[in-house]
Amino acid sequence: MAKHSAQSQTKREQREARRRQERRKKMMQWGGLGLFALIIIGGLIWFLTRPTNASAAPMGEVVAALSRDHIPVGTDPGPYSTNPPAGGRHFPTTFDPGFYAEEDVASMPKYPLGYLVHDLEHGYVIYWYNCQADPSIDCTDMQNAIKQVIQENNNFKVLGFPWSSQKEPLVMTSWGRILRLNTDDLDTMRAFYKGNVDKGPEKTEN
């Protein structure tokens, strides 16, 4: 009787050991699946939020022979070879990325181009807009299109800036490139950013 009881206990222990082994095996399998899922999710997030596509060709008219000289803040940096500029002399500091409204200009430092051209040198894309250039253009729609591109790209190296002296409602520049538009063509605006962002002479800088 004692022998039978001992054998039964041994079998129960063996079954329990097998169950524990199966549980550990399942936990390891689920852990591996979880890690794999995290890697996939992380890859998708990077793919969807990456700031640029290095394979996209730059867009716009080429503007050559641009000076990269730094000049003292407060010094007139002009004249530039294009209006608005696509490069040239500039200050040693920059403006922050984002959208700038017309009312923001009044409180800005003197010669904003000196800061903005330095942004271009760092690989920024700037959307210059002039609401008075064409009365048929809906200024709010144009500004919203610029804001949309900025938001879609997480504010990465992109600016919207009012510029009343340009003849076109919308002009896009990066370092050495300029593209003029008579309407807020969102597809073209997105393509210009994709092809031109982070391709300035100092693109590794913020």
PyMOL commands that set and color helices and strands:
alter all, ss='L'
color gray80, all
select helices_A, chain A and resi 2-49+102-107+112-121+139-152+186-196
alter helices_A, ss='H'
color red, helices_A
select strands_A, chain A and resi 61-62+98-99+125-129+158-162+170-174+177-181
alter strands_A, ss='S'
color yellow, strands_A
deselect
rebuild
show_as cartoon
